[in-house]
Amino acid sequence: MTLPTILVTGATGKIGREIVHQLLIAGWPVRALVRQRDLRSQSLAQAGAELALGDLTDPESLTLAMRGAQRALFLPPFSLYMSHMAVAFADAARTVQPESVVSLSQWIAAPSHLAFATRQHWLADRLLGSLPGIAHTVVNPGFFADNVLRTLPYAAHLGVLPWPYGNGRNAPPSNEDIAAVAAIALMDPERHTGRSYRPTGPQLLSPDAIVQTIARVLGHGVSKLPLPFWMFERAARLDGATIDELLPYRAYIEDYRAGAFELGAPTDDVLEVTGRPAEDFETITRRYAALPASLPTLARRLRTLATFLAIPFTPGYGLKGYARTLKEPRALHPTLAVHSDTWRRERRLPPPTTSPARPDLAPDARAARASMKRQGSTP
């Protein structure tokens, strides 16, 4: 029996690449949407994937790539135009009519979130879920272990873990488990249609528990280094993060600190979908600690020290000024996910017990209300 072809967008990213490999290992024909032929895309071809040149922002190339595929994954990159990508993907799906679509979204996706990128995820989930005759599954993972472990070389070589996330707790999932949930939903759409999965790790961890786990894996002491956002921005830029990746990140850190990633966590979704328990944080950390960047050599230690000392002197992106130039649509009453009635209702959580403080964006909300009042739209 010939298995259906699966189109994977975002195929060269960390999660997309893992989804491609898991599908290929399971014997499924995979078509990977790539923007260009480079080392990353060629590695997918060598693994057995068919390459389709195209872009999520280009409806015509997307429709061509989807033709002949019976199932498709919507995995958008961090982009100012993510909602445009969702519309292009939806139009291609409406034209081609694959039997099922899986979309990778966010744990904190909400209609009035502080971050425009996260509001776009919420809209994309609803758009793709409304396509007639096409089964739809959403994967809303918790705060990735990868986000925490990107700074593991500092802990490995210098004994400090930069930490901007306050005292919030999290049950961090691995890239592999997130990919497994999405891949299995693509392989067996009848079982998973209409579902919204929220993969997490198996245990809620405090910052101290995360640091202790990392120290145990590395075999030496590690101290948590609280990091203000201005310094986090510079460190992330040195690590290769783009300005569009960092633009919503302040809100994500605030949600982490406010407890959004511990509400409703941990879940059993990885076990339910894959039939095996989610990887624990120590297992994930050991995999990262075995990567070359964290292996102990004098040269790596000196490079890591030089990078660490350069952080305060690295120019920031100027995120506030950049945001002003973009003129993004603003929610009338912007809020963190943890304070959103809609977000809590969709996840069957109790309503917030206190009214949120929104010092950054409250003036915009007041200005919007004043404008409506002048136009006679509000009493």
C-alpha positions in Angstrom: 0.0 0.0 0.0 1.3 3.4 -0.9 1.3 5.8 2.0 0.1 9.4 1.5 2.6 12.1 0.9 3.1 14.6 3.7 4.1 18.3 3.1 6.2 19.7 5.8 6.7 23.5 6.0 9.4 25.0 8.2 11.3 21.9 7.3 14.8 23.2 8.0 14.1 24.5 11.5 14.8 22.6 14.7 11.3 21.2 15.0 10.5 20.9 11.3 13.8 19.0 10.6 13.0 16.6 13.5 9.4 16.0 12.1 10.8 15.2 8.7 13.3 12.7 10.1 10.7 11.0 12.3 8.3 10.7 9.3 11.0 9.3 7.1 12.1 6.8 9.7 8.5 5.6 9.9 8.5 5.0 6.2 6.3 8.0 5.1 7.0 9.9 1.9 7.8 13.5 2.8 7.9 16.7 0.7 9.9 19.4 2.5 9.1 23.0 1.6 12.4 24.9 1.5 13.3 28.4 0.3 16.6 27.5 -1.3 19.0 24.6 -1.8 21.6 24.9 0.9 23.4 22.6 3.3 20.3 22.3 5.5 17.9 21.5 2.7 20.4 19.1 1.1 20.7 17.1 4.3 16.9 16.6 4.2 17.2 15.4 0.6 20.0 13.0 1.5 17.8 11.6 4.3 15.1 10.8 1.7 12.8 13.9 1.6 11.6 15.3 -1.7 12.4 19.1 -1.8 9.9 21.6 -3.0 11.2 25.1 -3.5 8.7 27.7 -2.2 7.8 30.1 0.6 5.0 30.3 3.1 4.5 33.9 2.0 4.0 33.0 -1.7 0.6 31.4 -2.3 1.4 30.2 -5.8 4.6 28.3 -4.8 2.8 27.0 -1.7 -0.1 25.6 -3.8 2.3 23.9 -6.2 4.2 22.4 -3.3 0.9 21.1 -1.8 -0.4 19.5 -5.0 -0.1 15.7 -4.6 0.3 15.9 -0.8 -2.6 14.4 1.1 -1.5 15.8 4.5 0.3 19.0 5.4 2.1 20.7 8.4 1.8 24.4 9.0 5.0 25.4 10.9 5.6 29.1 10.4 8.9 30.8 11.4 9.1 33.9 13.6 7.9 36.5 11.2 6.0 39.8 11.1 3.9 38.3 8.4 2.8 35.0 10.0 -0.9 35.7 9.6 -0.2 36.3 5.8 1.5 32.9 5.8 -1.6 31.3 7.5 -3.9 32.9 4.9 -1.6 31.7 2.0 -1.5 28.2 3.5 -5.2 28.1 4.0 -5.8 29.2 0.4 -3.5 26.5 -0.8 -5.3 23.9 1.3 -8.7 25.2 0.1 -7.5 24.7 -3.5 -5.7 21.4 -3.1 -8.0 19.9 -0.4 -5.5 17.7 1.5 -7.3 15.3 3.9 -5.7 16.8 7.0 -3.6 19.7 8.4 -1.6 19.9 11.5 -0.5 23.3 12.8 2.3 24.0 15.3 1.2 26.9 17.5 2.0 28.2 21.0 1.1 27.3 24.6 0.2 31.0 25.2 -1.7 31.7 22.0 -4.5 34.2 22.9 -6.5 36.9 21.0 -5.4 39.9 23.1 -1.8 38.9 24.0 0.8 41.5 24.4 2.8 39.9 21.6 1.5 40.5 18.1 3.2 37.2 17.0 1.2 35.3 19.6 -2.1 36.9 18.6 -1.4 35.8 15.0 -0.9 32.2 16.2 -4.3 32.3 17.8 -5.9 33.6 14.6 -4.1 31.0 12.4 -5.4 28.2 14.6 -8.9 29.3 14.0 -8.5 30.0 10.3 -7.0 26.5 9.7 -9.6 24.9 11.9 -12.4 26.4 9.8 -11.4 24.9 6.5 -14.4 22.8 5.3 -13.7 19.1 4.8 -10.1 19.2 6.1 -9.3 17.6 9.4 -7.2 19.8 11.7 -5.0 19.2 14.7 -3.2 21.8 16.8 0.0 21.3 18.7 0.5 24.0 21.4 3.8 23.0 23.1 5.0 24.4 26.5 8.1 26.5 26.8 10.8 24.5 25.0 13.7 23.0 26.9 15.8 24.3 23.9 15.0 27.9 25.0 16.6 27.2 28.4 19.5 25.0 27.2 20.7 27.4 24.5 22.9 29.0 27.2 24.2 25.6 28.5 27.8 26.4 27.3 28.0 29.2 29.8 27.1 26.7 32.6 29.5 24.1 31.2 32.5 26.4 30.9 31.9 29.2 33.4 29.6 27.7 36.0 26.8 30.2 35.5 23.4 29.9 33.9 22.0 33.2 32.6 18.4 33.3 33.8 15.8 36.0 32.7 12.7 34.0 33.7 12.3 35.0 37.4 10.7 32.4 39.7 8.2 30.9 37.3 8.0 27.1 36.9 7.8 25.1 33.7 7.7 21.5 32.5 10.0 21.9 29.5 9.4 19.6 26.5 12.1 18.4 24.1 12.2 19.2 20.5 12.0 15.5 19.8 8.8 15.0 21.8 7.1 18.1 20.2 8.0 16.7 16.8 6.8 13.2 17.7 3.3 14.5 18.6 3.0 16.5 15.4 4.4 13.6 13.3 2.0 11.1 14.7 -0.9 13.4 14.2 0.1 13.7 10.6 0.4 9.9 10.2 -3.0 9.1 11.9 -5.3 12.1 11.3 -8.5 10.2 12.0 -7.4 9.6 15.6 -6.3 13.1 16.2 -8.7 15.4 14.2 -10.2 18.2 16.2 -7.7 17.8 19.0 -5.4 20.4 20.5 -2.4 18.9 22.1 -0.2 20.6 24.7 3.0 18.6 25.0 5.2 19.3 28.0 7.9 17.5 30.0 6.8 15.2 32.8 7.5 17.4 35.8 7.1 21.1 36.8 10.6 22.5 37.6 11.5 25.6 39.5 14.5 27.6 38.4 16.6 26.1 41.2 15.6 22.6 40.1 16.6 23.4 36.6 20.0 24.7 37.7 20.5 21.7 40.0 19.8 19.3 37.1 22.2 21.0 34.9 24.9 21.0 37.6 24.3 17.2 38.1 24.7 16.5 34.4 27.8 18.7 34.1 29.4 17.3 37.3 30.3 20.7 38.8 28.6 23.6 40.5 26.4 26.0 38.5 25.0 29.2 39.8 21.8 30.9 38.4 22.7 34.4 37.1 19.6 36.7 37.0 19.6 38.5 33.7 17.8 41.8 33.0 16.1 42.0 29.6 18.5 44.5 28.1 21.3 42.1 28.8 19.3 39.1 27.6 18.7 40.9 24.3 22.4 41.4 23.8 23.2 37.8 24.7 20.6 36.5 22.4 21.8 38.6 19.6 25.3 37.2 20.1 23.8 33.8 19.9 22.3 34.6 16.5 18.7 35.5 17.4 17.1 37.8 14.9 15.3 41.0 15.8 11.9 39.4 14.8 12.6 36.5 17.1 13.3 38.8 20.0 10.5 41.3 19.5 7.9 39.3 21.3 10.3 37.7 23.8 9.9 40.2 26.6 6.2 39.3 26.8 7.1 35.6 26.8 9.5 36.2 29.7 6.7 38.1 31.6 4.3 35.2 31.0 6.9 32.7 32.3 7.4 34.8 35.4 3.7 35.2 35.9 3.2 31.4 35.8 1.6 30.9 32.4 3.7 27.8 31.6 2.9 26.1 34.8 -0.9 26.5 34.6 -2.3 23.2 33.4 1.2 21.6 33.3 2.5 19.0 33.2 0.3 17.2 30.7 0.2 13.6 29.6 -0.2 14.5 25.9 3.2 13.1 24.8 2.3 9.8 26.5 -1.3 9.8 25.0 -0.1 10.5 21.5 3.2 8.6 21.3 2.6 5.8 23.8 5.7 6.6 25.7 6.5 9.0 28.5 7.8 12.5 27.7 11.6 12.9 28.1 12.6 14.3 31.5 14.7 17.4 31.7 17.9 15.6 32.8 17.7 13.3 29.7 17.3 16.4 27.4 20.2 18.2 29.2 22.5 15.2 28.8 21.9 15.3 25.0 22.8 19.0 24.9 25.8 18.6 27.2 27.2 16.1 24.7 27.2 18.7 21.8 30.6 20.1 20.9 29.8 23.6 22.3 29.6 22.3 25.8 32.5 19.8 25.8 35.3 20.9 28.1 38.4 22.2 26.3 40.5 25.3 27.1 39.8 26.9 23.7 36.0 26.6 24.2 36.2 27.9 27.7 38.2 31.0 26.5 35.8 31.6 23.6 32.8 31.3 26.0 34.4 33.7 28.5 35.2 36.2 25.7 31.6 36.0 24.5 30.2 36.4 28.1 32.4 39.5 28.7 31.3 41.0 25.4 27.5 40.8 26.3 27.3 44.2 28.1 29.1 46.0 25.2 27.1 44.4 22.4 24.7 46.8 20.8 21.0 46.0 21.3 18.5 45.8 18.5 16.5 48.8 19.8 13.3 46.7 20.1 11.0 49.6 21.2 12.0 51.8 18.3 11.7 48.9 15.9 8.2 48.1 17.2 7.1 51.7 16.8 8.2 51.8 13.1 6.3 48.6 12.4 3.0 50.1 13.5 1.7 46.6 14.4 -2.0 46.2 15.2 -2.6 46.6 18.9 -5.1 44.8 21.0 -7.6 47.1 22.6 -6.9 45.6 26.0 -3.5 43.8 25.7 -2.7 41.3 28.3 -0.5 38.4 29.2 -1.9 34.9 28.5 -2.0 34.2 32.3 -4.5 37.1 32.7 -6.6 36.3 29.6 -10.2 35.1 30.2 -10.3 33.6 26.7 -7.0 31.7 27.1 -8.0 30.3 30.5 -11.5 29.3 29.2 -10.1 27.5 26.2 -7.8 25.5 28.5 -10.5 24.9 31.1 -8.6 26.9 33.8 -10.2 29.0 36.5 -10.5 32.7 35.8 -7.7 35.0 37.1 -8.3 36.1 40.7 -6.7 39.5 40.3 -6.9 42.2 37.6 -3.7 42.4 35.6 -1.4 45.5 35.7 -0.4 46.6 32.2 1.9 49.5 32.7 3.6 49.2 29.3 0.5 49.3 27.1 -2.2 50.8 29.3 -1.7 54.3 27.8 -2.5 52.8 24.4 -5.7 51.2 25.6 -6.7 54.5 27.3 -6.0 56.4 24.1 -8.1 54.0 22.1 -11.0 54.4 24.5 -10.7 58.1 24.4 -10.8 58.1 20.6 -13.9 55.9 20.6 -15.6 58.2 23.1 -14.9 61.3 21.0 -16.5 59.5 18.0 -19.6 58.6 20.2 -18.8 54.8 20.1 -18.8 54.4 23.9 -20.8 56.0 26.7 
